[in-house]
Amino acid sequence: DSLSALSDLASDSPFKGNLNDSLFLRGTNAVEGFKNIALIGIGDLKKADHETIRRASAVALKTLKAHGVTEATVAFESISISGKDKDTKIAAVFDGFYLTD
């Protein structure tokens, strides 16, 4: 499945999933319908909060820009902020995008 494929690709890189880590996978078919994938680390999931997601979103935007990406899809369901609803997650992501751009 897609998660296994991404895990395999990431394991062959220095990407560890720590906050501020990023891995850009160009031309991979690991996830159907997506040519390129950016993995962004958020560190310890138990400690993830609004600020963590904001910072990770800033890293994501910088990573995408560095690779010339002009369009992207964010997998909001994969973002973990314990006990927070989807709107809070979306706000954290856009805070990071806005403050970076």
Summary of the structure (lengths in Angstrom):
residues: 101
radius of gyration: 13.2
end to end distance: 34.0
largest distance: 35.1
contacts: 267
relative contact order: 0.17
helix: 48%
strand: 10%
